């Protein structure tokens, strides 16, 4: 499992712990031209091993628990949004204007799931109504790069299809290639809040850890959903002006609480949360939170010992450093869509694997930072980017032979439970270790319905 070795090294793990991991390799799991199965297993494996390591340290165990991975569980979790049912209803993953479009010289992909992104897309194209035919006609009159530039200038999201060679020649790709898979920065040397020793079953490595979740969409919420599984008190905080898509919130809201705060009007409440937080996870466009004093350095100054985890689409550097982005768009820009299909008929990965993979890797980096903070006493900032994960998938992972087991149906890795949102069918977490949790303590609740305070 060479990909796991890379992922574990990227989060700063001790290679001597890798023999604790085993895998049930399944033929057909996340089948693609690119080694998606291997990426998914590596990201989940690094996260599970980081959890087992932290749990062992806090519970004073003689050795780190074993970490059994199963490609079936991982593949099911990587498409968790497709398995979700709410009172028997399947969610809608993409809005009608979030898709590939023909342009005068190729293809462009748009993302318009959110109303404000949809409005900006239509404004950039000069289309008055949400009419796919009118949008298609406007696209056909322009080149792919003209659409990309115009829509981004309007604050929307559209990315021209590029081949791997075309992306490699792009300045943003060069900037991405210069960065490690996980960036680490030491923030301070101040003493952090000591976490108590653990006992009991299941072993919850993140018990007592307070996580302030400032993320949206998939990758960041997957990371914080995983930290909640492991016992953390995760409070997701959103602005009341931008409600989350209901089904997306349901899928990634397991184990968490959800509150809304206006960072201008409710600043005192936010600062009270920060003053008692152990971890802050951000997933907004780079620089978007800085004007509120929420850069990693500013946060650490106000909360010594804090661990800050930052997620972006393209990386917080280069000509695209301040651009918005989503998994589907990063696939298009970096040559993945052309590889999985062709420049004439673009394709896609079998899952939003950049989102899910980066989410589990982000959780792994936070868990390792907690272990290191426990031993060394200082805060850290870790940074990941979907585009950097994409580069690893395209250039850094060797495909492995299929296993002796088959991935036929996800039934064994699905569960049902009641919630305030209705009867839920959902994918079980793939992050497991001997003696650890197998499901979330609580189902998702109503978006924004919880008080903005720690338990």
C-alpha positions as a Markdown table, in Angstrom:
| # | Residue | x | y | z |
|---|---|---|---|---|
| 1 | Unk | 0.0 | 0.0 | 0.0 |
| 2 | Unk | 2.5 | 2.6 | -1.2 |
| 3 | Unk | -0.2 | 5.3 | -1.5 |
| 4 | Unk | -0.9 | 4.9 | 2.2 |
| 5 | Unk | 2.7 | 5.3 | 3.0 |
| 6 | Unk | 2.7 | 8.6 | 1.1 |
| 7 | Unk | -0.5 | 9.8 | 2.8 |
| 8 | Unk | 0.8 | 8.8 | 6.3 |
| 9 | Unk | 4.1 | 10.6 | 5.6 |
| 10 | Unk | 2.2 | 13.7 | 4.4 |
| 11 | Unk | 0.5 | 14.1 | 7.8 |
| 12 | Unk | 3.7 | 13.5 | 9.7 |
| 13 | Unk | 3.1 | 9.9 | 10.8 |
| 14 | Unk | 5.7 | 7.5 | 12.1 |
| 15 | Unk | 6.3 | 4.8 | 9.4 |
| 16 | Unk | 6.8 | 2.2 | 12.1 |
| 17 | Unk | 3.0 | 2.3 | 12.7 |
| 18 | Unk | 2.1 | 1.3 | 9.2 |
| 19 | Unk | 2.1 | -2.5 | 9.9 |
| 20 | Unk | -0.9 | -1.9 | 12.1 |
| 21 | Unk | -3.0 | -1.3 | 9.0 |
| 22 | Unk | -4.5 | -4.1 | 6.9 |
| 23 | Unk | -6.9 | -4.0 | 4.0 |
| 24 | Unk | -9.7 | -6.0 | 2.4 |
| 25 | Unk | -9.0 | -5.3 | -1.3 |
| 26 | Unk | -12.1 | -5.4 | -3.5 |
| 27 | Unk | -12.2 | -5.6 | -7.2 |
| 28 | Unk | -14.5 | -3.1 | -8.8 |
| 29 | Unk | -14.5 | -0.6 | -5.9 |
| 30 | Unk | -14.4 | 3.0 | -7.3 |
| 31 | Unk | -13.5 | 1.6 | -10.8 |
| 32 | Unk | -11.8 | 4.3 | -13.0 |
| 33 | Unk | -8.9 | 4.8 | -15.3 |
| 34 | Unk | -7.1 | 6.7 | -12.6 |
| 35 | Unk | -6.3 | 4.9 | -9.3 |
| 36 | Unk | -9.2 | 6.3 | -7.3 |
| 37 | Unk | -9.6 | 3.1 | -5.1 |
| 38 | Unk | -6.0 | 3.4 | -4.0 |
| 39 | Unk | -6.3 | 7.1 | -3.2 |
| 40 | Unk | -9.5 | 6.6 | -1.2 |
| 41 | Unk | -8.0 | 3.7 | 0.8 |
| 42 | Unk | -4.8 | 5.7 | 1.5 |
| 43 | Unk | -6.7 | 8.8 | 2.8 |
| 44 | Unk | -9.1 | 6.8 | 5.0 |
| 45 | Unk | -6.2 | 4.6 | 6.2 |
| 46 | Unk | -4.1 | 7.6 | 7.2 |
| 47 | Unk | -7.1 | 9.0 | 9.1 |
| 48 | Unk | -7.9 | 5.8 | 10.9 |
| 49 | Unk | -4.3 | 5.2 | 11.8 |
| 50 | Unk | -4.0 | 8.8 | 13.1 |
| 51 | Unk | -7.2 | 8.2 | 15.2 |
| 52 | Unk | -5.9 | 4.9 | 16.6 |
| 53 | Unk | -2.5 | 6.6 | 17.5 |
| 54 | Unk | -4.1 | 9.5 | 19.3 |
| 55 | Unk | -6.5 | 7.2 | 21.1 |
| 56 | Unk | -3.6 | 5.0 | 22.2 |
| 57 | Unk | -1.6 | 8.0 | 23.5 |
| 58 | Unk | -4.6 | 9.4 | 25.5 |
| 59 | Unk | -5.6 | 6.0 | 26.9 |
| 60 | Unk | -2.0 | 5.0 | 27.7 |
| 61 | Unk | -2.4 | 1.7 | 25.7 |
| 62 | Unk | 0.7 | -0.5 | 25.3 |
| 63 | Unk | 0.3 | -0.4 | 21.5 |
| 64 | Unk | -1.7 | 1.4 | 18.8 |
| 65 | Unk | -4.9 | -0.5 | 17.9 |
| 66 | Unk | -5.1 | -2.4 | 14.7 |
| 67 | Unk | -6.7 | -0.6 | 11.7 |
| 68 | Unk | -8.7 | -2.9 | 9.4 |
| 69 | Unk | -9.7 | -1.2 | 6.1 |
| 70 | Unk | -12.3 | -2.5 | 3.7 |
| 71 | Unk | -12.6 | -1.1 | 0.1 |
| 72 | Unk | -16.3 | -1.8 | 0.3 |
| 73 | Unk | -16.9 | 0.5 | 3.2 |
| 74 | Unk | -14.6 | 3.1 | 1.7 |
| 75 | Unk | -16.2 | 3.0 | -1.7 |
| 76 | Unk | -19.7 | 3.3 | -0.2 |
| 77 | Unk | -18.7 | 6.2 | 2.0 |
| 78 | Unk | -17.1 | 8.1 | -0.9 |
| 79 | Unk | -20.5 | 8.3 | -2.6 |
| 80 | Unk | -22.4 | 8.8 | 0.7 |
| 81 | Unk | -24.5 | 11.5 | -0.9 |
| 82 | Unk | -25.8 | 9.0 | -3.4 |
| 83 | Unk | -26.9 | 6.5 | -0.8 |
| 84 | Unk | -28.6 | 9.0 | 1.4 |
| 85 | Unk | -32.4 | 8.6 | 1.7 |
| 86 | Unk | -34.6 | 11.0 | 3.7 |
| 87 | Unk | -38.0 | 9.4 | 4.3 |
| 88 | Unk | -37.3 | 7.3 | 1.2 |
| 89 | Unk | -36.5 | 10.3 | -1.0 |
| 90 | Unk | -33.3 | 10.5 | -2.9 |
| 91 | Unk | -31.5 | 13.9 | -2.8 |
| 92 | Unk | -30.6 | 15.9 | -5.9 |
| 93 | Unk | -26.8 | 16.2 | -6.2 |
| 94 | Unk | -26.5 | 18.8 | -9.0 |
| 95 | Unk | -28.8 | 21.6 | -10.1 |
| 96 | Unk | -29.8 | 21.8 | -13.8 |
| 97 | Unk | -27.2 | 24.5 | -14.6 |
| 98 | Unk | -24.4 | 22.5 | -12.9 |
| 99 | Unk | -23.0 | 20.5 | -15.8 |
| 100 | Unk | -20.9 | 20.3 | -18.9 |
| 101 | Unk | -21.7 | 22.8 | -21.8 |
| 102 | Unk | -20.4 | 22.9 | -25.4 |
| 103 | Unk | -18.6 | 26.1 | -26.3 |
| 104 | Unk | -17.4 | 27.3 | -29.6 |
| 105 | Unk | -14.0 | 25.4 | -29.2 |
| 106 | Unk | -14.6 | 22.7 | -26.6 |
| 107 | Unk | -16.2 | 22.3 | -23.2 |
| 108 | Unk | -16.8 | 24.1 | -20.0 |
| 109 | Unk | -18.2 | 22.9 | -16.7 |
| 110 | Unk | -20.3 | 25.1 | -14.4 |
| 111 | Unk | -21.3 | 24.9 | -10.7 |
| 112 | Unk | -24.6 | 26.6 | -9.9 |
| 113 | Unk | -26.1 | 24.6 | -7.0 |
| 114 | Unk | -26.3 | 27.7 | -4.8 |
| 115 | Unk | -28.7 | 30.5 | -5.8 |
| 116 | Unk | -26.1 | 33.2 | -5.6 |
| 117 | Unk | -23.7 | 31.3 | -7.9 |
| 118 | Unk | -26.6 | 30.6 | -10.3 |
| 119 | Unk | -27.5 | 34.3 | -10.5 |
| 120 | Unk | -23.9 | 35.3 | -11.2 |
| 121 | Unk | -23.5 | 32.7 | -13.9 |
| 122 | Unk | -26.7 | 34.0 | -15.7 |
| 123 | Unk | -25.5 | 37.6 | -15.3 |
| 124 | Unk | -22.1 | 36.8 | -16.8 |
| 125 | Unk | -23.8 | 35.1 | -19.8 |
| 126 | Unk | -26.4 | 37.8 | -20.2 |
| 127 | Unk | -29.2 | 35.3 | -19.8 |
| 128 | Unk | -32.3 | 36.6 | -18.0 |
| 129 | Unk | -33.9 | 33.4 | -16.8 |
| 130 | Unk | -32.8 | 29.9 | -15.6 |
| 131 | Unk | -33.3 | 28.5 | -19.1 |
| 132 | Unk | -30.8 | 25.7 | -20.0 |
| 133 | Unk | -31.5 | 26.2 | -23.7 |
| 134 | Unk | -30.7 | 29.9 | -23.4 |
| 135 | Unk | -27.6 | 29.2 | -21.4 |
| 136 | Unk | -26.4 | 26.6 | -23.9 |
| 137 | Unk | -26.9 | 29.1 | -26.8 |
| 138 | Unk | -24.9 | 31.7 | -24.9 |
| 139 | Unk | -22.1 | 29.2 | -24.2 |
| 140 | Unk | -21.9 | 28.1 | -27.9 |
| 141 | Unk | -21.1 | 31.6 | -28.9 |
| 142 | Unk | -18.0 | 31.9 | -26.8 |
| 143 | Unk | -14.8 | 30.0 | -26.3 |
| 144 | Unk | -14.2 | 28.0 | -23.2 |
| 145 | Unk | -11.7 | 30.4 | -21.8 |
| 146 | Unk | -13.9 | 33.4 | -22.5 |
| 147 | Unk | -16.7 | 31.7 | -20.5 |
| 148 | Unk | -14.3 | 30.8 | -17.7 |
| 149 | Unk | -12.9 | 34.4 | -17.4 |
| 150 | Unk | -16.3 | 36.1 | -17.7 |
| 151 | Unk | -18.1 | 33.9 | -15.1 |
| 152 | Unk | -15.3 | 34.1 | -12.6 |
| 153 | Unk | -15.1 | 37.9 | -13.1 |
| 154 | Unk | -18.8 | 38.0 | -12.1 |
| 155 | Unk | -18.2 | 35.9 | -9.0 |
| 156 | Unk | -19.6 | 32.6 | -10.5 |
| 157 | Unk | -18.0 | 29.3 | -11.2 |
| 158 | Unk | -17.1 | 27.9 | -14.6 |
| 159 | Unk | -14.0 | 26.1 | -15.7 |
| 160 | Unk | -12.7 | 25.2 | -19.2 |
| 161 | Unk | -11.9 | 21.6 | -19.9 |
| 162 | Unk | -8.1 | 21.1 | -20.1 |
| 163 | Unk | -6.0 | 18.0 | -20.9 |
| 164 | Unk | -3.3 | 16.9 | -18.4 |
| 165 | Unk | -0.7 | 18.5 | -20.7 |
| 166 | Unk | -2.6 | 21.8 | -20.9 |
| 167 | Unk | -3.0 | 21.9 | -17.1 |
| 168 | Unk | 0.7 | 21.1 | -16.6 |
| 169 | Unk | 1.6 | 24.2 | -18.7 |
| 170 | Unk | -0.7 | 26.4 | -16.5 |
| 171 | Unk | 0.9 | 28.7 | -13.9 |
| 172 | Unk | -1.4 | 27.5 | -11.2 |
| 173 | Unk | -0.4 | 23.9 | -11.8 |
| 174 | Unk | 3.2 | 24.8 | -11.4 |
| 175 | Unk | 2.4 | 26.5 | -8.1 |
| 176 | Unk | 0.5 | 23.5 | -6.9 |
| 177 | Unk | 3.3 | 21.1 | -7.9 |
| 178 | Unk | 5.7 | 23.1 | -5.7 |
| 179 | Unk | 3.7 | 22.4 | -2.5 |
| 180 | Unk | 3.6 | 19.2 | -0.4 |
| 181 | Unk | 0.4 | 17.2 | -0.3 |
| 182 | Unk | -0.2 | 18.6 | 3.2 |
| 183 | Unk | 1.4 | 21.9 | 4.3 |
| 184 | Unk | 2.4 | 22.3 | 7.9 |
| 185 | Unk | 3.1 | 25.5 | 9.8 |
| 186 | Unk | 4.0 | 25.8 | 13.5 |
| 187 | Unk | 2.0 | 28.7 | 14.9 |
| 188 | Unk | 3.4 | 29.2 | 18.4 |
| 189 | Unk | 5.0 | 27.7 | 21.5 |
| 190 | Unk | 2.3 | 28.5 | 24.0 |
| 191 | Unk | 0.9 | 25.8 | 26.2 |
| 192 | Unk | -2.4 | 24.3 | 24.9 |
| 193 | Unk | -5.3 | 23.1 | 26.9 |
| 194 | Unk | -4.5 | 19.6 | 28.2 |
| 195 | Unk | -7.0 | 16.9 | 27.2 |
| 196 | Unk | -7.9 | 14.3 | 29.9 |
| 197 | Unk | -6.9 | 10.7 | 29.8 |
| 198 | Unk | -9.4 | 8.3 | 28.1 |
| 199 | Unk | -11.0 | 5.2 | 29.3 |
| 200 | Unk | -14.0 | 3.1 | 28.5 |
| 201 | Unk | -15.5 | 1.7 | 25.3 |
| 202 | Unk | -15.7 | 2.6 | 22.5 |
| 203 | Unk | -12.4 | 4.4 | 22.5 |
| 204 | Unk | -13.0 | 8.0 | 21.3 |
| 205 | Unk | -9.6 | 9.6 | 20.4 |
| 206 | Unk | -11.1 | 13.1 | 20.0 |
| 207 | Unk | -13.3 | 13.1 | 23.1 |
| 208 | Unk | -13.3 | 16.5 | 24.7 |
| 209 | Unk | -11.8 | 18.2 | 21.7 |
| 210 | Unk | -13.8 | 21.3 | 20.6 |
| 211 | Unk | -13.9 | 21.9 | 16.9 |
| 212 | Unk | -15.2 | 25.1 | 15.4 |
| 213 | Unk | -16.4 | 24.1 | 11.9 |
| 214 | Unk | -16.3 | 26.9 | 9.4 |
| 215 | Unk | -16.7 | 24.8 | 6.2 |
| 216 | Unk | -19.3 | 24.2 | 3.5 |
| 217 | Unk | -20.0 | 21.7 | 0.7 |
| 218 | Unk | -18.2 | 18.3 | 1.0 |
| 219 | Unk | -14.5 | 18.1 | 1.8 |
| 220 | Unk | -14.5 | 20.2 | 5.0 |
| 221 | Unk | -17.7 | 18.8 | 6.3 |
| 222 | Unk | -16.5 | 15.3 | 5.7 |
| 223 | Unk | -13.4 | 16.1 | 7.8 |
| 224 | Unk | -15.4 | 17.5 | 10.7 |
| 225 | Unk | -18.0 | 14.7 | 10.4 |
| 226 | Unk | -15.1 | 12.3 | 10.9 |
| 227 | Unk | -13.8 | 14.2 | 14.0 |
| 228 | Unk | -17.4 | 14.1 | 15.4 |
| 229 | Unk | -17.4 | 10.3 | 14.9 |
| 230 | Unk | -14.2 | 10.1 | 17.0 |
| 231 | Unk | -15.8 | 12.0 | 19.9 |
| 232 | Unk | -15.1 | 15.7 | 19.2 |
| 233 | Unk | -17.7 | 18.4 | 20.1 |
| 234 | Unk | -18.1 | 19.8 | 16.5 |
| 235 | Unk | -20.1 | 23.0 | 16.2 |
| 236 | Unk | -20.6 | 24.1 | 12.6 |
| 237 | Unk | -21.2 | 27.8 | 12.3 |
| 238 | Unk | -22.6 | 29.4 | 9.2 |
| 239 | Unk | -23.7 | 32.9 | 8.3 |
| 240 | Unk | -27.5 | 33.1 | 8.3 |
| 241 | Unk | -27.3 | 34.9 | 4.9 |
| 242 | Unk | -26.1 | 31.8 | 3.0 |
| 243 | Unk | -28.2 | 28.7 | 4.0 |
| 244 | Unk | -26.7 | 25.3 | 3.2 |
| 245 | Unk | -28.3 | 23.0 | 0.7 |
| 246 | Unk | -30.6 | 20.8 | 2.9 |
| 247 | Unk | -29.5 | 17.4 | 1.6 |
| 248 | Unk | -25.9 | 18.3 | 1.6 |
| 249 | Unk | -26.2 | 19.4 | 5.2 |
| 250 | Unk | -28.0 | 16.1 | 6.1 |
| 251 | Unk | -25.3 | 13.9 | 4.5 |
| 252 | Unk | -22.3 | 15.6 | 6.2 |
| 253 | Unk | -24.0 | 16.7 | 9.4 |
| 254 | Unk | -23.8 | 13.4 | 11.4 |
| 255 | Unk | -22.4 | 13.8 | 14.9 |
| 256 | Unk | -22.4 | 17.6 | 14.7 |
| 257 | Unk | -24.4 | 20.6 | 15.9 |
| 258 | Unk | -25.2 | 23.5 | 13.6 |
| 259 | Unk | -25.6 | 27.2 | 14.5 |
| 260 | Unk | -25.7 | 30.5 | 12.7 |
| 261 | Unk | -23.8 | 33.6 | 13.5 |
| 262 | Unk | -23.3 | 36.9 | 11.8 |
| 263 | Unk | -19.6 | 37.6 | 12.3 |
| 264 | Unk | -20.2 | 41.3 | 12.4 |
| 265 | Unk | -23.3 | 41.5 | 14.6 |
| 266 | Unk | -22.5 | 38.4 | 16.7 |
| 267 | Unk | -18.7 | 38.9 | 17.1 |
| 268 | Unk | -18.7 | 38.6 | 20.9 |
| 269 | Unk | -20.4 | 35.2 | 20.7 |
| 270 | Unk | -17.9 | 34.0 | 18.1 |
| 271 | Unk | -15.0 | 35.2 | 20.2 |
| 272 | Unk | -16.4 | 33.3 | 23.2 |
| 273 | Unk | -16.5 | 30.1 | 21.0 |
| 274 | Unk | -12.9 | 30.7 | 19.8 |
| 275 | Unk | -11.6 | 31.3 | 23.3 |
| 276 | Unk | -12.5 | 27.7 | 24.3 |
| 277 | Unk | -11.8 | 25.9 | 20.9 |
| 278 | Unk | -9.1 | 23.4 | 20.3 |
| 279 | Unk | -9.4 | 23.3 | 16.5 |
| 280 | Unk | -10.8 | 25.6 | 13.8 |
| 281 | Unk | -11.4 | 24.2 | 10.4 |
| 282 | Unk | -12.0 | 26.6 | 7.5 |
| 283 | Unk | -13.2 | 25.8 | 4.0 |
| 284 | Unk | -14.0 | 29.1 | 2.4 |
| 285 | Unk | -12.2 | 30.7 | -0.5 |
| 286 | Unk | -8.7 | 31.8 | 0.6 |
| 287 | Unk | -8.7 | 35.3 | 2.0 |
| 288 | Unk | -12.5 | 35.4 | 2.4 |
| 289 | Unk | -12.3 | 35.1 | 6.2 |
| 290 | Unk | -9.2 | 37.2 | 6.7 |
| 291 | Unk | -11.2 | 40.4 | 6.8 |
| 292 | Unk | -12.9 | 39.1 | 9.9 |
| 293 | Unk | -9.6 | 38.5 | 11.6 |
| 294 | Unk | -9.8 | 34.7 | 11.0 |
| 295 | Unk | -6.4 | 34.1 | 9.3 |
| 296 | Unk | -4.4 | 31.3 | 11.0 |
| 297 | Unk | -2.0 | 33.8 | 12.6 |
| 298 | Unk | -4.8 | 36.0 | 13.9 |
| 299 | Unk | -6.7 | 33.1 | 15.3 |
| 300 | Unk | -3.5 | 31.7 | 17.0 |
| 301 | Unk | -2.8 | 35.1 | 18.6 |
| 302 | Unk | -6.2 | 35.1 | 20.2 |
| 303 | Unk | -6.2 | 31.4 | 21.1 |
| 304 | Unk | -2.7 | 30.1 | 21.9 |
| 305 | Unk | -2.2 | 26.4 | 21.2 |
| 306 | Unk | -5.0 | 26.4 | 18.5 |
| 307 | Unk | -4.9 | 24.0 | 15.6 |
| 308 | Unk | -6.1 | 25.6 | 12.4 |
| 309 | Unk | -6.9 | 23.4 | 9.4 |
| 310 | Unk | -7.5 | 25.2 | 6.1 |
| 311 | Unk | -9.0 | 23.8 | 3.0 |
| 312 | Unk | -9.2 | 25.4 | -0.5 |
| 313 | Unk | -9.9 | 24.3 | -4.1 |
| 314 | Unk | -6.8 | 25.6 | -5.9 |
| 315 | Unk | -4.4 | 26.4 | -3.1 |
| 316 | Unk | -3.9 | 29.8 | -1.4 |
| 317 | Unk | -1.3 | 30.9 | -3.9 |
| 318 | Unk | -0.7 | 31.4 | -7.6 |
| 319 | Unk | -3.0 | 33.2 | -10.1 |
| 320 | Unk | -6.0 | 31.1 | -9.0 |
| 321 | Unk | -5.3 | 31.4 | -5.3 |
| 322 | Unk | -8.4 | 33.5 | -4.5 |
| 323 | Unk | -10.8 | 31.6 | -6.8 |
| 324 | Unk | -13.7 | 29.6 | -5.7 |
| 325 | Unk | -13.9 | 25.9 | -6.7 |
| 326 | Unk | -15.5 | 22.6 | -6.2 |
| 327 | Unk | -14.4 | 19.0 | -6.8 |
| 328 | Unk | -16.2 | 18.8 | -10.2 |
| 329 | Unk | -14.4 | 21.9 | -11.4 |
| 330 | Unk | -11.0 | 20.8 | -10.2 |
| 331 | Unk | -11.5 | 17.5 | -12.1 |
| 332 | Unk | -12.2 | 19.6 | -15.3 |
| 333 | Unk | -9.2 | 21.9 | -14.9 |
| 334 | Unk | -6.6 | 19.4 | -14.0 |
| 335 | Unk | -7.1 | 17.0 | -16.9 |
| 336 | Unk | -9.0 | 14.3 | -14.9 |
| 337 | Unk | -12.3 | 14.8 | -16.8 |
| 338 | Unk | -10.4 | 14.5 | -20.1 |
| 339 | Unk | -8.6 | 11.3 | -18.8 |
| 340 | Unk | -11.8 | 9.7 | -17.6 |
| 341 | Unk | -13.5 | 10.5 | -20.8 |
| 342 | Unk | -11.8 | 12.4 | -23.7 |
| 343 | Unk | -11.3 | 15.9 | -24.8 |
| 344 | Unk | -14.3 | 15.3 | -27.2 |
| 345 | Unk | -16.5 | 13.7 | -24.5 |
| 346 | Unk | -15.3 | 14.6 | -21.0 |
| 347 | Unk | -16.0 | 12.2 | -18.1 |
| 348 | Unk | -15.8 | 12.2 | -14.4 |
| 349 | Unk | -14.4 | 10.1 | -11.5 |
| 350 | Unk | -16.8 | 7.5 | -10.0 |
| 351 | Unk | -17.1 | 9.6 | -6.9 |
| 352 | Unk | -16.3 | 13.2 | -5.8 |
| 353 | Unk | -13.0 | 11.6 | -4.7 |
| 354 | Unk | -11.0 | 14.8 | -4.5 |
| 355 | Unk | -13.6 | 16.1 | -1.9 |
| 356 | Unk | -13.9 | 12.9 | 0.1 |
| 357 | Unk | -10.2 | 12.0 | -0.1 |
| 358 | Unk | -9.1 | 15.5 | 0.9 |
| 359 | Unk | -11.6 | 15.5 | 3.7 |
| 360 | Unk | -10.3 | 12.3 | 5.3 |
| 361 | Unk | -6.7 | 13.5 | 4.8 |
| 362 | Unk | -7.6 | 16.8 | 6.5 |
| 363 | Unk | -9.1 | 15.0 | 9.4 |
| 364 | Unk | -5.9 | 12.9 | 9.6 |
| 365 | Unk | -3.8 | 16.0 | 9.7 |
| 366 | Unk | -5.9 | 17.4 | 12.5 |
| 367 | Unk | -5.6 | 14.2 | 14.5 |
| 368 | Unk | -1.9 | 14.1 | 14.1 |
| 369 | Unk | -1.6 | 17.8 | 15.1 |
| 370 | Unk | -3.5 | 16.9 | 18.3 |
| 371 | Unk | -1.1 | 14.1 | 19.0 |
| 372 | Unk | 1.9 | 16.4 | 18.4 |
| 373 | Unk | 0.4 | 19.2 | 20.4 |
| 374 | Unk | -0.1 | 16.8 | 23.3 |
| 375 | Unk | 3.6 | 16.0 | 23.2 |
| 376 | Unk | 5.1 | 19.3 | 22.3 |
| 377 | Unk | 2.5 | 21.9 | 23.4 |
| 378 | Unk | 2.3 | 24.2 | 20.5 |
| 379 | Unk | -0.4 | 25.0 | 17.9 |
| 380 | Unk | -0.2 | 24.2 | 14.2 |
| 381 | Unk | -1.7 | 25.1 | 10.9 |
| 382 | Unk | -2.3 | 22.5 | 8.2 |
| 383 | Unk | -3.4 | 23.3 | 4.7 |
| 384 | Unk | -4.7 | 21.1 | 1.9 |
| 385 | Unk | -6.0 | 21.9 | -1.6 |
| 386 | Unk | -8.2 | 19.8 | -3.9 |
| 387 | Unk | -5.9 | 20.6 | -6.8 |
| 388 | Unk | -2.9 | 19.2 | -4.9 |
| 389 | Unk | -4.9 | 16.0 | -4.2 |
| 390 | Unk | -5.7 | 15.9 | -7.9 |
| 391 | Unk | -2.0 | 16.1 | -8.8 |
| 392 | Unk | -1.3 | 13.2 | -6.4 |
| 393 | Unk | -4.0 | 11.1 | -8.1 |
| 394 | Unk | -2.8 | 11.9 | -11.6 |
| 395 | Unk | 0.9 | 11.7 | -11.1 |
| 396 | Unk | 1.7 | 10.1 | -7.7 |
| 397 | Unk | -0.2 | 6.9 | -7.2 |
| 398 | Unk | 0.4 | 3.5 | -8.9 |
| 399 | Unk | -2.7 | 1.4 | -9.6 |
| 400 | Unk | -2.7 | -2.0 | -7.8 |
| 401 | Unk | -4.0 | -5.3 | -8.9 |
| 402 | Unk | -7.6 | -6.2 | -8.1 |
| 403 | Unk | -8.3 | -8.1 | -4.9 |
| 404 | Unk | -9.8 | -11.5 | -4.3 |
| 405 | Unk | -13.0 | -9.9 | -3.0 |
| 406 | Unk | -15.7 | -8.2 | -5.1 |
| 407 | Unk | -17.6 | -5.0 | -4.5 |
| 408 | Unk | -21.1 | -5.8 | -5.6 |
| 409 | Unk | -23.5 | -3.9 | -3.4 |
| 410 | Unk | -23.2 | -1.4 | -0.6 |
| 411 | Unk | -25.9 | -3.0 | 1.6 |
| 412 | Unk | -23.5 | -4.1 | 4.3 |
| 413 | Unk | -22.2 | -0.6 | 4.8 |
| 414 | Unk | -25.5 | 1.2 | 5.1 |
| 415 | Unk | -27.6 | 1.9 | 8.2 |
| 416 | Unk | -30.9 | 3.5 | 9.1 |
| 417 | Unk | -32.0 | 5.7 | 11.9 |
| 418 | Unk | -34.6 | 8.3 | 12.8 |
| 419 | Unk | -33.8 | 12.0 | 13.1 |
| 420 | Unk | -35.4 | 15.4 | 13.3 |
| 421 | Unk | -35.1 | 15.4 | 9.5 |
| 422 | Unk | -37.0 | 12.1 | 9.1 |
| 423 | Unk | -36.0 | 8.5 | 8.6 |
| 424 | Unk | -32.5 | 8.4 | 7.2 |
| 425 | Unk | -30.6 | 5.8 | 5.3 |
| 426 | Unk | -26.9 | 6.6 | 5.2 |
| 427 | Unk | -23.4 | 5.3 | 4.6 |
| 428 | Unk | -21.6 | 4.1 | 7.7 |
| 429 | Unk | -18.2 | 5.6 | 8.4 |
| 430 | Unk | -15.2 | 3.9 | 6.8 |
| 431 | Unk | -12.8 | 5.1 | 9.5 |
| 432 | Unk | -12.5 | 2.2 | 12.0 |
| 433 | Unk | -9.9 | 0.7 | 14.4 |
| 434 | Unk | -10.1 | -2.0 | 17.0 |
| 435 | Unk | -12.1 | -0.8 | 20.0 |
| 436 | Unk | -13.2 | 2.4 | 18.2 |
| 437 | Unk | -16.7 | 3.8 | 17.2 |
| 438 | Unk | -18.6 | 2.2 | 14.4 |
| 439 | Unk | -21.3 | 4.9 | 14.0 |
| 440 | Unk | -22.0 | 8.5 | 14.9 |
| 441 | Unk | -23.5 | 9.2 | 18.4 |
| 442 | Unk | -26.1 | 11.5 | 16.9 |
| 443 | Unk | -27.8 | 12.0 | 13.6 |
| 444 | Unk | -27.8 | 15.4 | 11.8 |
| 445 | Unk | -30.2 | 18.0 | 13.0 |
| 446 | Unk | -31.9 | 21.0 | 11.4 |
| 447 | Unk | -29.4 | 23.4 | 9.9 |
| 448 | Unk | -28.8 | 26.4 | 12.2 |
| 449 | Unk | -31.1 | 25.1 | 14.9 |
| 450 | Unk | -28.5 | 24.7 | 17.7 |
| 451 | Unk | -27.3 | 27.4 | 20.2 |
| 452 | Unk | -23.9 | 28.8 | 19.4 |
| 453 | Unk | -22.1 | 27.4 | 22.5 |
| 454 | Unk | -20.0 | 24.4 | 23.5 |
| 455 | Unk | -21.6 | 21.5 | 25.3 |
